[in-house]
Amino acid sequence: MTEVSSLTGRLLVATPALADPNFDRAVVLLLDHDEEGSLGVVLNRPTPVGVGDILAPWAALAGEPGVVFQGGPVSLDSALGVAVVPGSVSGESGIPSVESGALPGGADAEVAGAPAAETAERMPSGDEPLGWRRVHGAIGLVDLEAPPELLAAVLGSLRIFAGYAGWGPGQLEDELVEGAWYVVESEPGDVSSPDPEQLWRAVLRRQRNELAMVATYPDDPSLN
C-alpha cells in the first residue's frame, strides 16, 4: 500500500453522529481496503432468515444465532461466508481483494460501479485450509461453493452474510475525516458474537480510551 494505509481486518464502529440508517450503530468488519476502495460486512444486523433456509449444507457449521446477517446494502441477493479458524497465525498471504475477485459463494465484487472480477482459483497457502482464505489473523472468507466437510473439522465459527458494504476510492477516507466512524482492532469473537445486537456497545466498552464512554450513549439522545 503506497497511498492508503490498509485497514483490512479492522472494525469500523459507527459514531452516534452517523445519520445513514443503513449503518446506524453498525459494526463493520473490513475485508478489503486499499486505494481501489473498501469492502466489509456489518456484523450486527441479524435477519429472521435461517442459514438452513438458503444454504442448508452450511447450517450445521453456522454459529448462534443460526441466521443470515445483512452484511450491507450492496448485492443483497449474494451470500458471503466469514469464519474463524482457531490457531491460525497472522499473515499477508491469501488476503482476498476486490481486484482478485476472491469473494466466495457468488458474492458480487462490484463496488461503486467497478466491474466484478472473475472468481479466483482457490490457492491455499501455508496453514490455510482448503476453502478458506485469510483476511486477518484467524478471520477469513469461506468458499461457499466448496463442500462443507472440507472445513467442518477446523472451523471455530461461521457466519453467513447477505450483501456487503462497499466504498469507492477515497470514499471511506472521506467518511473517516467527517467523523462517521471509529476505527478499532477486531477480535475473532466479534464475528461469532452470540448477542450481535449488543456488539456496538461491547466493542466500544472494551476500548482503553475515551471511546469506552461512548458505549453509554443513549439509543435516543433526547431522553438523556
Summary of the structure (lengths in Angstrom):
residues: 224
radius of gyration: 16.7
end to end distance: 43.2
largest distance: 53.2
contacts: 706
relative contact order: 0.23
helix: 20%
strand: 28%
